[in-house]
Amino acid sequence: MAHSADRSPDRREPSASGDHARQIVELVTRGEALSRSDLARLLGIAPSTVSLRVQELVDAGILRENGQAQSSGGRRARRLSLGGTQHRVLAAELGGEHARLGLLDLGGHLDRTATIPITIADGPEATLTLVEAGLRELADGADIRAVGIALPGPVNFETGSVDQPSRMPGWPGFRVGEALTARFGVPAVVDNDANLMALGEHHRSLTRDQHSITVKAGTAIGSGIIVAGSVHRGATAAAGDITHTRIAEAADIPCSCGNHGCLETIASGAGLVRQMRERGVPVAVAADVLELARNGDPIATTLVRTAGTHLGQVLSGVVNFFNPHAVFLTGSMSASEPFLAAVRSRVYEACHPLATQTLRIESARTGPDAALYGAARLAMELVDPVA
């Protein structure tokens, strides 16, 4: 896994030229810019600056110019496309019992993925050793420029460490970003999985200047907020933590956070399993409940719909306050049409009409790879493509 000896592995502020280069690669990759003139118009920078950056990217093998783009008059411009460079970014999303790994090019294309077993409760050193081995095998000799990782708990983004997780013994205070940089010798970035799912989905479905919320509804519930294309973390990195919003219907049901009556206790997959068992239905995991609902079981269908209504009620306050362009749902629960329909119905019913006038509420396009796209995108902010 090669990397230049003079490339600093420390996190650093990107240079203006590096920032322009990343934006150029992104616009070409997304098909929004096909020529140098397109780039100058979209970026609002001088054509001479665009030409300089594009030439650097062409010389580095990141971009190529071939064929001709459409012209509105005058000389036909040469068409830009992604080159065949071996520069890559590694990404990983850690769960309780597995990790999903990805290798992406600098344009954000996912080359390949793998899923490996881990036990996050074994602690950071044992877990990261397994993740490192899996990522190195996935890289297969590519020139790795950065690593991004999504963790299933609160993260102090500035230090790259886990902060007060409820299901990650041994992880609190451990500087995951520094550990990854030491292992791979390249810049590394760490964030909460919901934030990175939100980032990945946003840039696959919306433009950079739009706003969105992505909700992960699975065994637990998490959400990430994107403002003008960037993650909004809040003062203490707790922005988007709707799962511990108290709702009357949850009454005094104890939650893993130590409080009672949280949304998670009745609207998450774990909450559905508990409620089914209380009704005498022997289910093991949330997938069992969702399968019963798909097959028309009345108890499961009612509980799934009700869970969607509860989530929609909490989201309605967020939508009224934040007024996003879209709400995306990911996680196992998002595949259930009764759940998704109930979320939509409650949000549209409870929100002010102006807040929902153009609002999209839909399942995420990126599916199980949302966090990989988000982790890679965040990691690419530390990379100067032409360095």
C-alpha positions in Angstrom: 0.0 0.0 0.0 2.2 2.8 -1.3 2.2 6.4 -0.2 4.7 9.2 -0.8 7.3 9.5 1.9 7.0 13.3 2.0 3.2 13.3 2.4 2.3 14.3 6.0 -0.1 11.8 7.6 -1.4 14.5 9.9 -4.8 16.1 9.4 -4.4 19.5 7.9 -6.4 22.4 6.4 -6.7 21.9 2.6 -5.0 24.5 0.4 -7.1 26.6 -2.0 -5.6 24.8 -5.0 -6.3 21.4 -3.4 -9.9 22.5 -2.6 -10.4 23.6 -6.2 -8.9 20.3 -7.5 -11.3 18.3 -5.3 -14.3 20.3 -6.5 -13.2 19.9 -10.1 -12.9 16.1 -9.8 -16.3 15.9 -8.1 -18.1 18.0 -10.8 -16.5 15.9 -13.6 -17.4 12.7 -11.8 -21.0 13.7 -11.3 -21.3 14.7 -14.9 -22.1 18.3 -14.0 -19.1 19.7 -15.8 -17.8 18.3 -19.2 -15.3 21.1 -20.1 -13.1 23.7 -18.6 -15.6 26.4 -19.4 -18.3 24.5 -17.5 -16.0 24.3 -14.5 -15.2 28.1 -14.6 -19.0 28.8 -14.7 -19.9 26.4 -11.9 -17.0 27.3 -9.6 -17.1 31.0 -10.2 -13.3 31.2 -10.6 -11.2 32.6 -13.4 -10.8 30.4 -16.5 -7.0 30.7 -16.2 -7.2 29.2 -12.7 -9.4 26.4 -13.9 -7.0 25.6 -16.8 -4.1 25.5 -14.4 -5.9 23.1 -12.0 -7.2 20.9 -14.8 -3.8 20.6 -16.4 -2.3 19.6 -13.0 -5.0 16.9 -12.7 -4.5 15.7 -16.3 -0.7 15.5 -15.7 -1.3 13.5 -12.5 -3.6 11.1 -14.3 -6.7 12.0 -12.3 -8.5 13.5 -15.3 -8.2 13.0 -19.0 -9.4 15.2 -21.9 -10.6 13.4 -25.0 -13.3 13.9 -27.6 -15.4 17.1 -27.7 -18.0 18.5 -25.5 -21.1 20.3 -26.8 -20.5 24.0 -27.5 -22.8 27.0 -27.5 -20.7 28.6 -30.2 -17.1 29.1 -31.2 -14.4 26.5 -30.8 -15.6 23.1 -29.5 -14.2 22.3 -26.0 -12.4 19.1 -25.2 -14.5 16.7 -23.1 -13.2 16.0 -19.5 -13.5 12.5 -17.9 -12.0 10.7 -15.0 -8.6 9.2 -15.6 -7.2 5.8 -14.7 -5.0 6.8 -11.7 -4.4 4.2 -9.0 -5.0 6.8 -6.2 -7.6 5.5 -3.8 -9.4 6.1 -0.5 -10.3 3.4 2.0 -13.5 3.5 4.0 -15.0 1.4 6.7 -18.3 1.2 8.7 -18.1 -0.6 12.0 -21.1 -2.3 13.5 -21.5 -4.5 16.6 -20.6 -7.8 14.9 -19.4 -6.9 11.4 -17.6 -4.2 9.4 -18.3 -3.1 5.9 -15.2 -2.1 4.0 -14.9 -0.1 0.7 -12.2 1.0 -1.8 -13.1 4.2 -3.7 -11.4 6.3 -6.3 -10.9 10.0 -5.9 -14.1 10.7 -7.9 -16.1 8.9 -5.2 -16.8 5.7 -7.2 -17.0 2.5 -5.1 -14.6 0.1 -6.7 -15.3 -2.9 -4.4 -16.6 -3.8 -1.0 -16.2 -6.5 1.6 -17.8 -7.4 4.9 -15.8 -9.0 7.7 -16.8 -10.3 11.1 -15.7 -8.3 14.1 -16.8 -8.0 17.8 -16.7 -4.3 18.6 -17.0 -5.1 22.3 -13.5 -6.7 22.1 -12.2 -3.1 22.2 -10.4 -0.8 19.7 -7.0 -2.5 19.3 -8.4 -6.0 18.5 -11.1 -4.5 16.3 -8.8 -2.2 14.3 -6.3 -5.0 13.8 -9.1 -7.0 12.0 -10.3 -3.9 10.1 -6.7 -3.0 9.0 -6.1 -6.5 7.6 -9.4 -6.4 5.7 -8.7 -3.0 4.3 -5.2 -3.9 3.2 -6.5 -7.0 1.4 -9.2 -4.9 -0.3 -6.6 -2.3 -1.4 -4.6 -4.9 -3.2 -1.6 -2.6 -3.9 -3.5 0.6 -4.7 -2.0 3.9 -3.8 -4.0 4.8 -0.7 -4.2 8.5 0.0 -6.6 8.6 3.1 -8.8 6.5 5.3 -12.3 7.2 6.6 -14.1 5.3 9.3 -17.7 5.3 10.6 -18.3 4.3 14.2 -21.6 3.3 15.8 -21.4 5.8 18.7 -20.8 9.5 19.5 -17.5 10.8 18.1 -15.4 13.8 19.0 -14.6 14.9 15.5 -11.7 17.1 16.4 -9.8 14.4 18.3 -11.1 11.4 16.3 -12.1 9.7 19.5 -15.3 7.9 20.8 -17.2 9.9 23.4 -19.7 8.3 25.8 -20.8 5.3 23.7 -23.5 3.0 25.2 -22.4 -0.2 23.5 -18.7 0.1 22.9 -16.7 -1.0 26.0 -13.1 0.0 26.0 -13.5 2.6 23.3 -14.2 5.8 25.3 -11.4 8.3 24.8 -9.5 6.1 22.3 -8.2 8.2 19.5 -9.2 6.1 16.5 -8.0 8.6 13.9 -4.5 8.7 15.3 -4.4 4.9 15.5 -5.5 4.6 11.8 -2.9 7.1 10.7 -0.2 5.2 12.6 -1.3 1.9 10.9 -1.6 3.2 7.4 0.7 6.2 7.3 -1.9 8.5 5.6 -4.5 11.0 6.9 -7.5 9.5 8.6 -10.9 10.8 9.6 -13.5 9.4 12.0 -17.1 10.3 12.5 -20.4 8.9 13.7 -22.0 6.4 11.3 -25.3 8.4 11.1 -23.4 11.6 10.1 -21.5 9.7 7.4 -24.6 8.0 6.1 -26.2 11.4 5.8 -23.1 12.8 4.0 -22.9 9.9 1.6 -26.6 9.9 0.7 -26.8 13.7 0.4 -24.1 13.9 -2.3 -25.6 11.0 -4.2 -29.1 12.5 -4.3 -28.9 16.3 -3.9 -26.7 19.2 -4.9 -24.0 20.7 -2.7 -26.1 23.8 -1.7 -29.1 21.8 -0.5 -30.1 20.6 3.0 -31.1 17.1 4.2 -31.7 14.7 7.1 -30.9 11.0 6.9 -32.4 8.7 9.5 -30.9 5.3 10.1 -33.8 3.1 11.4 -32.6 -0.3 12.3 -31.9 -2.0 15.6 -31.5 1.5 17.0 -32.3 4.9 15.5 -29.8 7.6 14.5 -29.8 10.6 12.2 -27.4 13.0 10.5 -28.0 16.6 9.4 -26.5 18.1 6.3 -26.5 21.9 5.8 -25.4 23.1 2.4 -23.6 19.9 1.7 -21.7 19.7 5.0 -22.3 17.7 8.2 -23.8 19.8 11.0 -22.5 18.3 14.3 -23.6 20.9 16.8 -21.8 22.3 19.8 -21.0 18.9 21.3 -21.4 16.6 18.2 -24.9 15.6 19.4 -26.9 17.2 16.5 -29.4 14.8 15.1 -29.8 12.6 18.1 -33.5 12.2 17.8 -33.5 8.6 19.2 -33.5 9.9 22.8 -36.4 12.3 22.3 -39.0 11.5 24.9 -42.5 10.7 23.6 -45.7 10.2 25.6 -46.5 6.8 24.1 -43.2 5.3 25.4 -44.3 6.2 29.0 -41.8 4.8 31.5 -40.0 2.2 29.3 -36.3 2.3 30.2 -33.8 3.2 27.5 -30.2 2.3 27.1 -29.3 6.0 27.7 -30.5 5.8 31.2 -33.7 7.8 30.7 -37.2 6.5 30.2 -39.7 7.0 27.4 -37.3 7.6 24.5 -38.3 7.2 20.9 -35.9 4.3 20.5 -37.8 2.1 23.0 -40.9 1.8 20.7 -39.8 2.8 17.2 -36.5 1.0 16.7 -36.0 -2.6 15.6 -35.1 -3.6 19.1 -38.2 -1.9 20.4 -40.3 -3.9 17.9 -38.8 -7.2 19.0 -39.5 -6.4 22.6 -43.2 -5.5 21.9 -43.7 -8.7 19.8 -42.3 -10.8 22.6 -44.6 -9.1 25.1 -47.5 -10.2 22.9 -46.3 -13.8 22.9 -44.8 -13.8 19.4 -41.3 -15.5 19.5 -39.0 -13.3 17.4 -35.3 -13.0 17.7 -34.3 -9.9 15.6 -36.0 -7.0 13.9 -35.8 -8.8 10.5 -38.2 -11.4 11.9 -40.7 -8.7 12.7 -40.3 -7.1 9.3 -40.8 -10.5 7.6 -44.0 -11.1 9.5 -45.2 -7.7 8.4 -44.4 -8.4 4.8 -46.4 -11.6 5.1 -49.4 -9.7 6.4 -49.2 -10.6 10.1 -51.6 -8.2 11.8 -49.7 -7.7 15.0 -46.4 -7.1 13.2 -47.9 -4.8 10.6 -49.6 -2.7 13.3 -46.4 -2.3 15.3 -44.4 -1.4 12.2 -46.9 1.2 11.1 -47.1 2.6 14.6 -43.3 2.8 14.8 -43.3 4.8 11.6 -45.9 7.1 13.0 -43.9 7.8 16.1 -40.7 8.5 14.1 -42.7 10.8 11.8 -44.1 12.7 14.8 -40.6 13.4 16.1 -39.3 14.2 12.6 -42.1 16.7 12.0 -40.7 19.0 14.7 -37.3 18.7 13.0 -38.7 19.4 9.6 -40.7 22.4 10.8 -37.6 23.9 12.4 -34.9 23.0 9.8 -37.0 23.0 6.6 -34.8 20.5 4.6 -35.1 19.6 1.0 -35.2 15.9 1.8 -35.5 13.3 4.5 -33.8 10.0 3.6 -34.4 6.7 5.4 -31.8 4.0 5.6 -31.4 0.9 7.8 -33.4 -2.3 7.8 -36.7 -0.6 8.7 -36.5 1.7 5.7 -37.2 -1.3 3.4 -40.7 -1.7 5.0 -43.3 0.1 2.9 -45.8 0.3 5.8 -43.1 1.9 7.9 -42.0 4.4 5.2 -45.7 5.2 4.4 -46.4 5.9 8.1 -43.4 8.2 8.4 -44.5 10.2 5.3 -48.1 10.4 6.4 -47.3 11.7 9.9 -44.7 14.3 8.7 -47.0 15.7 6.0 -49.9 15.8 8.4 -48.0 17.4 11.3 -45.8 19.9 9.5 -46.6 23.4 8.2 -47.5 23.2 4.5 -44.6 25.5 3.6 -42.1 23.1 5.3 -43.3 20.2 3.1 -44.0 22.0 -0.1 -41.0 20.5 -1.9 -40.0 18.0 0.7 -38.9 14.5 -0.4 -39.2 11.6 2.0 -37.8 8.4 0.5 -35.5 5.5 1.1 -31.8 6.2 0.6 -30.4 5.4 -2.8 -27.0 4.3 -1.4 -28.4 1.4 0.7 -25.8 -0.4 2.8 -22.9 1.7 1.3 -24.1 5.1 2.5 -21.6 5.4 5.3 -18.8 4.2 3.0 -19.5 7.0 0.5 -19.7 9.5 3.4 -16.5 8.3 5.1 -14.6 8.4 1.8 -15.9 11.9 1.0 -14.8 13.2 4.3 -11.4 11.5 4.0 -10.9 13.1 0.5 -11.1 16.5 2.1 -7.7 15.8 3.5 -6.2 14.8 0.1 -4.8 17.1 -2.5 -5.4 15.1 -5.7 -2.3 16.4 -7.4 0.1 16.2 -4.5 
